[in-house]
Amino acid sequence: MDIYSVIKKPLVTEKSTIARDEENKYFFEVDRGATKIDIRNAVEKIFKVKVVNIHTVNVAGKKKRVGKTAGRKRSWKKAVITLAPGSSIEVYEGV
């Protein structure tokens, strides 16, 4: 898998900001077919940091309704990446 297609976007929420500041953890939306090894290689090569640990979560799409038409949002995969002490990712700086 191409390393640039593994990571889709960073997730910036209140919870992810607190985890980044206190525990050096970063949250990303990743490709649903990506393994932890693919995610580790992509993060280390793109951002030039050392990854210590990775947790992944498959997030199910929520049910949504517009009038009488019911549907679902898309399902996606979230990765929580713990970096080595002293490492940081510049995408998050100033956010």
Secondary structure, DSSP 4 states (H G I P E B T S, - for coil): --HHHHEEEE---HHHHHHHHHH-EEEEEE-TT--HHHHHHHHHHHH---EEEEEEEEEPPPEEEETTEEEEPPPEEEEEEEEPTT---GGGTT-
